[in-house]
Amino acid sequence: MPKTNPTILVTGGAGFIGSNFVPFFCRVHSEYQVLCLDKLTYAGNLDNLKECTDMPNYSFVQGDICDQALVEHLFAQHDIKGIIHFAAESHVDNSISGPRAFVETNIVGTFNLLQAAYQHWMEAPNKVRAGYESCRFHHISTDEVYGSLGAEGFFSETTPYAPNSPYSASKASSDFLVRAYHHTYGLNTTTSNCSNNYGPKQHCEKLIPKTIERCLKEEPIPIYGQGQNVRDWLYVGDHCNAIDLIFHKGKSGETYNVGGHNELDNLTLVKKVCAILDEKKPRANGAKYEDLITFVTDRAGHDFRYAIAPDKVTSELGWHPAETFSTGIIKTIDWYLP
Ligand SMILES: NC(=O)c1ccc[n+]([C@@H]2O[C@H](COP(=O)([O-])OP(=O)(O)OC[C@H]3O[C@@H](n4cnc5c(N)ncnc54)[C@H](O)[C@@H]3O)[C@@H](O)[C@H]2O)c1
């Protein structure tokens, strides 16, 4: 019998981070078949994966991770040998107005995948089926599970969980399910908790693409409160490299925090984007794009600051971000410019 390449299931591959990850992963890992499962919600866009269409090791299935029968069928049909799990409802504002979808996809969907992996890869708790010894479940999570920081300090892997929004609470729940499947059943899992990503292909509901879009349309740029909330920005390509490293070299049962060491408050960030656009695409009337900034009522329960110390992934796995914010934001803006 000819040996077939193992199939890795990537969920949520048509979203922002997934659609940066899938082409990269297919290119650098021709030893895998990559099967992308995505429901194509408003946040998923197949156009973001068109560069994969001609790749021989890429295939796509439209479907819901909450659909237990579908997930079990995919495991059996493709003999799935690894999972990289991005699929989620990901926008905090939507979780405030409609939390149910977050509970369903982020918690129940993750549970479905874990249970299917356990049943397919293991005979009983701590007893792996022959041939499935290296199968791994990698779960992508967020630094928001740790709650909010004051002006000082950083999140580490040992920071106690304190999620504040329905989004972060649903992600925290999914992290705990992953933890439980490792501790109870011995499932080979890893989890990464990353800071805010930026880069090409992000949905325009998020701050950086929204700012670029509003500038190009010369419409008001909304900023919550006084724009003082601080986020730690990670270029999406650097995040993809970290996931690849953790999936292949991370220790089973461990979590790894991934951050870009690029802390910026929202107002400074938006002004930087405006200044770059002033250079690249000056407004016809000679005004500055930052004149479009409009402060709006703050988000309910808005966390003040997130910042990650990525020491573990750096020292144990040798990960380093390739981009600074100055280089990453230019690549990002260039991608959005017509
Ligand atoms: N973007 C960030 O800054 C960031 C930061 C930290 C963590 N994360 C995590 O990274 C992952 C990916 O984030 P993103 O920004 O790419 O999200 P995204 O919202 O851009 O994409 C999510 C993708 O999941 C798909 N999806 C949603 N529900 C599904 C379901 N029930 N079944 C199958 N597919 C479904 C959507 O169609 C979409 O393609 C998420 O788990 C998110 O929590 C993101």
Ligand as a Chemical Component Dictionary entry (heavy atoms), coordinates in Angstrom:
data_LIG
# 
_chem_comp.id                   LIG 
_chem_comp.type                 NON-POLYMER 
_chem_comp.pdbx_formal_charge   0 
_chem_comp.three_letter_code    LIG 
# 
loop_
_chem_comp_atom.comp_id 
_chem_comp_atom.atom_id 
_chem_comp_atom.alt_atom_id 
_chem_comp_atom.type_symbol 
_chem_comp_atom.charge 
_chem_comp_atom.model_Cartn_x 
_chem_comp_atom.model_Cartn_y 
_chem_comp_atom.model_Cartn_z 
_chem_comp_atom.pdbx_ordinal 
LIG N1  N1  N 0  -7.689  38.400 15.610 1  
LIG C1  C1  C 0  -7.088  38.538 16.779 2  
LIG O1  O1  O 0  -6.494  39.583 17.067 3  
LIG C2  C2  C 0  -7.058  37.397 17.766 4  
LIG C3  C3  C 0  -6.367  37.584 18.965 5  
LIG C4  C4  C 0  -6.322  36.527 19.881 6  
LIG C5  C5  C 0  -6.932  35.319 19.579 7  
LIG N2  N2  N 1  -7.615  35.173 18.404 8  
LIG C6  C6  C 0  -8.249  33.861 18.142 9  
LIG O2  O2  O 0  -7.757  33.401 16.901 10 
LIG C7  C7  C 0  -8.767  32.659 16.219 11 
LIG C8  C8  C 0  -8.973  33.228 14.838 12 
LIG O3  O3  O 0  -9.320  34.606 14.951 13 
LIG P1  P1  P 0  -9.649  35.489 13.671 14 
LIG O4  O4  O 0  -9.381  36.892 14.021 15 
LIG O5  O5  O -1 -9.020  34.898 12.472 16 
LIG O6  O6  O 0  -11.235 35.278 13.603 17 
LIG P2  P2  P 0  -12.227 35.619 12.421 18 
LIG O7  O7  O 0  -13.485 36.058 13.084 19 
LIG O8  O8  O 0  -11.602 36.495 11.407 20 
LIG O9  O9  O 0  -12.467 34.197 11.707 21 
LIG C9  C9  C 0  -13.168 33.167 12.319 22 
LIG C10 C10 C 0  -13.438 32.107 11.266 23 
LIG O10 O10 O 0  -14.144 31.031 11.898 24 
LIG C11 C11 C 0  -15.247 30.666 11.092 25 
LIG N3  N3  N 0  -16.306 30.136 11.965 26 
LIG C12 C12 C 0  -17.033 30.813 12.886 27 
LIG N4  N4  N 0  -17.911 29.986 13.486 28 
LIG C13 C13 C 0  -17.708 28.760 12.947 29 
LIG C14 C14 C 0  -18.289 27.490 13.166 30 
LIG N5  N5  N 0  -19.278 27.320 14.056 31 
LIG N6  N6  N 0  -17.837 26.432 12.446 32 
LIG C15 C15 C 0  -16.842 26.586 11.533 33 
LIG N7  N7  N 0  -16.277 27.765 11.273 34 
LIG C16 C16 C 0  -16.685 28.846 11.975 35 
LIG C17 C17 C 0  -15.670 31.945 10.396 36 
LIG O11 O11 O 0  -16.423 31.680 9.198  37 
LIG C18 C18 C 0  -14.326 32.588 10.113 38 
LIG O12 O12 O 0  -13.795 32.155 8.881  39 
LIG C19 C19 C 0  -10.011 32.739 17.098 40 
LIG O13 O13 O 0  -10.096 31.538 17.848 41 
LIG C20 C20 C 0  -9.760  33.932 18.000 42 
LIG O14 O14 O 0  -10.398 33.769 19.246 43 
LIG C21 C21 C 0  -7.703  36.193 17.497 44 
# 
loop_
_chem_comp_bond.comp_id 
_chem_comp_bond.atom_id_1 
_chem_comp_bond.atom_id_2 
_chem_comp_bond.value_order 
_chem_comp_bond.pdbx_ordinal 
LIG N1  C1  SING 1  
LIG C1  O1  DOUB 2  
LIG C1  C2  SING 3  
LIG C2  C3  SING 4  
LIG C2  C21 DOUB 5  
LIG C3  C4  DOUB 6  
LIG C4  C5  SING 7  
LIG C5  N2  DOUB 8  
LIG N2  C6  SING 9  
LIG N2  C21 SING 10 
LIG C6  O2  SING 11 
LIG C6  C20 SING 12 
LIG O2  C7  SING 13 
LIG C7  C8  SING 14 
LIG C7  C19 SING 15 
LIG C8  O3  SING 16 
LIG O3  P1  SING 17 
LIG P1  O4  DOUB 18 
LIG P1  O5  SING 19 
LIG P1  O6  SING 20 
LIG O6  P2  SING 21 
LIG P2  O7  DOUB 22 
LIG P2  O8  SING 23 
LIG P2  O9  SING 24 
LIG O9  C9  SING 25 
LIG C9  C10 SING 26 
LIG C10 O10 SING 27 
LIG C10 C18 SING 28 
LIG O10 C11 SING 29 
LIG C11 N3  SING 30 
LIG C11 C17 SING 31 
LIG N3  C12 SING 32 
LIG N3  C16 SING 33 
LIG C12 N4  DOUB 34 
LIG N4  C13 SING 35 
LIG C13 C14 SING 36 
LIG C13 C16 DOUB 37 
LIG C14 N5  SING 38 
LIG C14 N6  DOUB 39 
LIG N6  C15 SING 40 
LIG C15 N7  DOUB 41 
LIG N7  C16 SING 42 
LIG C17 O11 SING 43 
LIG C17 C18 SING 44 
LIG C18 O12 SING 45 
LIG C19 O13 SING 46 
LIG C19 C20 SING 47 
LIG C20 O14 SING 48 
# 
